[in-house]
Amino acid sequence: MKQRYRGSWSIILDLGYQVDPQTGKKKRKQRWYTVKRTKREAEARLTELLHQTNHNTLTEPTKLTFGEWLDNLGLR
């Protein structure tokens, strides 16, 4: 975790290495999160992210819209 500027913190989660299927080489996997609050709130978010990572419940955000999600479920 590091401070970017006043009131903004970056959290960098190092998720280890994964093999790139195209090249066969190991690539480092990291996720960056920005918290625009106090240091204490950024630390709380870090704790939450670490807990999710350790329990395999960390979900990756997608670029799927709500309408597309409904279409995929057949609800629209």
PyMOL commands that set and color helices and strands:
alter all, ss='L'
color gray80, all
select helices_A, chain A and resi 39-54+66-73
alter helices_A, ss='H'
color red, helices_A
select strands_A, chain A and resi 2-5+8-19+26-35
alter strands_A, ss='S'
color yellow, strands_A
deselect
rebuild
show_as cartoon
